Amino acid sequence: MNNLTKIVCTIGPSCHSVEMIKKLIQRGMNVARMNFSHDPHELQLEKINMVRQASAELNSPVAILADIQGPKIRVAALEKPIELAGGTEVTVTTREGVSGPDVIPTIYKNLPHDVMAGSRILLDDGRLELRVLEVVSDTDVLCAVIKGGLLKSKKGINLPGVNVSAPAVTEKDLKDIEFVLEHDVDYIALSFVRRASDIERVKEIIHRHKKDTPLVAKIERHEAIENFDSILKAADAIMVARGDLGVELSPERVPTIQKTIIQKCNQAGKPVIVATQMLESMVDNPMPTRAEASDVANAIIDGADAIMLSGETATGNYPEEAVAVMSKISEDVERFVLRNRQNLTKSFNPIHMVADGLCYATTHTAIDIGAKLIVTYTESGRTALLISKYRPSLPIMAITVSDKISRRINLYWGVLPATISRVTSLEEVMMRSEETAIASGMVKNGDHILITAGIPFGKAGSTNIMKIQKITFVPEEASADAVKAFKTKRISMFECAENKLKLSFDRALCTSCGDCVAVCAFKIFEMKSGEVVVNEENLRKCQKDGICVQYCPYKAINIS
């Protein structure tokens, strides 16, 4: 069974090959994260292409999330590491080309303007701490070393409690956003979000490029906590970025903040990713600690849509094992969650849309009648997300004609994407929904499924129909393995007395690739509205040479 909670993996040197990425997908990766804090565009494109190739070879959709660096404040390049001794004084400077045993250069030019006497400056994820004694000039800040240690080049700087004046979107970010939009990534994650206007500005950029790429707001600053409700409203998804958040707010506050954020995201029906140090020890070890396993489990119990691996897959020694462990924890915890649903009752916001009300009714009806599967036809992915919001105790299959939407859906809790060829009517949607459900192996003869769709047909956001369908045409005697392998047949038979031709055409197997159209010289097969159809008037011209049979990669055609 596919895990309900989705897994996000960071792609880096440890999995920089199509074969390794395929292993991550097979172990349970749903979303591939590209960290734009590192690597030039050429290398990022190489990683994007590898993910797409691996996904295509496995016929398994994988979303790509581009994580934009944002206004990260860092130490500048050092000639050599600086040993900071507790109780000594050092100068933090914005001057270029200056460093020494008691001088720390920074790339952030506004630091002297943002801090004041008494401000805390944390270095290297809080491992080292300075206290501002005096702002000496427009370039220099005199500090006392509170917590010493070895400081290396380009380590992060955090200013807890300080309202940083750096722009929400840097020049580098703008170039990175242009690049990822050009290459059609599925999600963009924006770092160090402080307020809703940060999200809105990037959405304007996306719209100018005539794209609709969803934005993930990373919550990692104290301002983001204060402005969370408005950020949630503006964003398409949320990431609890616990690394910088733990430095900004102190580690002991992170668990309760994480739970609050997840609860609000669940109520709003927006995906939430929990990230950072989930299986950190697996960077160097093949097994996680018990505390890490509990951390992953608690994020799932809290209601996270997705859980994320960072260094574990990007630079760790055991990337495949880390994904396998996370998948196994998810599988075990999800069984517990589904058995104890009464402990997970959520109070949702009032229903204001027809589609939302229908999805609520679909979820509860499916549970009440013991249905095995919810199938939703979706143009935009919105209906699948609304059903996911109610956390049904049965799988959700979202069928769509768009590969882009199929990948995007892969971030949604409990939703399995399935791409089908173009459909032209509500009746065809119902038929294809049933076929896809049976082909998935998740239903058998006599099972009930619930199907959602909408009128007017083909319009995003129009979901207003729920149908209860009983599966009646799977062979009664079929074993579980046979049912899983079963492909529903919609076979059309054609006969021509003139040349004694009998042609069978299996619409369920046909993907409308068009190979038969290309090789048939007599135009027996034609493409109409994106679907292969048989032109009966031309059947008499058939020479029964079998070329169309040979060229059909899916064995959908038979001639006798």
Secondary structure, DSSP 8 states (H G I E B T S, - for coil): ---SSEEEEE-SGGG-SHHHHHHHHHHTEEEEEEETTSS-HHHHHHHHHHHHHHHHHHT---EEEEEE--S--BB---SS-EEE-TT-EEEEE--TT--BTTEEEBS-TTHHHH--TT-EEEETTTTEEEEEEEE-SSSEEEEEEEE-EEE-TT-BEE-TT----S-SS-HHHHHHHHHHHHTT-SEEEETT--SHHHHHHHHHHHHHTT----EEEEE-SHHHHHTHHHHHHH-SEEEEEHHHHHHHH-GGGHHHHHHHHHHHHHHHT--EEEESSSSGGGGT-SS--HHHHHHHHHHHHHT-SEEEESHHHHT-S-HHHHHHHHHHHHHHHHHHHHHTGGGG--------SHHHHHHHHHHHHHHHHT-SEEEEE-SSSHHHHHHHHT--SS-EEEEES-HHHHHHGGGSTTEEEEE-----SHHHHHHHHHHHHHHTTS--TT-EEEEEEESSTT-TT-EEEEEEEE---S-TT--HHHHHH-----EEEEEETTTTEEEEEETTT-----HHHHH-TT--EEEETTEEEE-GGGGGG-----HHHHH-TT--EEE-
